[in-house]
Amino acid sequence: MNTFVPHEEWWAGLPKKVVSAGVLFLDENGRVLIVKPTYKDHWQLPGGVIEAHESPASGALREVQEEIGLRWR
């Protein structure tokens, strides 16, 4: 079961400085991995909004794990 927060409420809860990160994955044939989140109408690179305590790199790693289940260091 997904719990959705109204967009305005979600946006208001973000830090004043919004930072996001995405990860570009290519396979051996040069194809790009994109994802289609269930809560958006479009495709995108794996990634998302970085939390206040995270660096862009650690936030990108967390987002990739959340979105596609891949863990790496």
C-alpha positions in Angstrom: 0.0 0.0 0.0 1.4 3.4 -1.0 0.8 6.5 1.1 0.8 9.6 -1.0 1.5 13.1 0.4 -0.1 15.9 -1.5 2.4 17.6 -3.8 2.2 21.0 -2.0 2.8 19.4 1.4 5.7 17.3 0.1 7.3 20.4 -1.5 6.8 22.5 1.6 8.6 19.8 3.7 11.8 19.9 1.6 14.8 21.8 2.8 15.2 25.3 1.5 18.1 24.2 -0.7 16.9 21.2 -2.8 19.6 18.9 -4.1 19.0 15.8 -6.1 21.2 13.2 -7.7 20.8 10.6 -10.4 22.9 7.7 -11.6 23.7 6.9 -15.2 23.9 3.2 -15.9 25.1 1.9 -19.3 25.2 -1.7 -20.3 27.8 -3.3 -22.6 25.8 -2.1 -25.7 25.5 1.5 -24.5 21.9 1.3 -23.5 20.8 3.5 -20.6 18.8 2.3 -17.6 15.7 4.4 -16.9 13.0 3.8 -14.4 9.3 4.7 -14.3 8.3 5.4 -10.7 4.8 4.5 -9.7 4.2 8.0 -8.4 5.2 9.9 -11.6 3.9 10.0 -15.2 7.4 9.9 -16.8 10.6 7.9 -17.1 13.8 9.1 -15.5 17.3 8.0 -14.4 17.4 6.3 -11.0 17.9 8.9 -8.3 16.0 11.5 -6.3 16.1 14.2 -3.6 19.0 14.1 -1.3 18.3 14.3 2.5 19.8 17.2 4.5 22.4 15.0 6.2 23.5 13.2 3.0 26.2 13.9 0.4 25.0 13.7 -3.2 27.0 10.5 -3.6 25.5 8.8 -0.6 22.0 10.0 -1.4 22.3 8.7 -5.0 23.4 5.3 -3.6 20.4 5.3 -1.2 18.0 6.3 -4.0 19.3 3.6 -6.3 18.9 0.9 -3.6 15.3 2.2 -2.9 14.3 2.3 -6.6 15.9 -0.7 -8.2 17.3 -2.7 -5.2 20.9 -2.4 -6.3 23.5 -2.0 -3.5 27.1 -1.0 -4.3 29.9 0.9 -2.6 
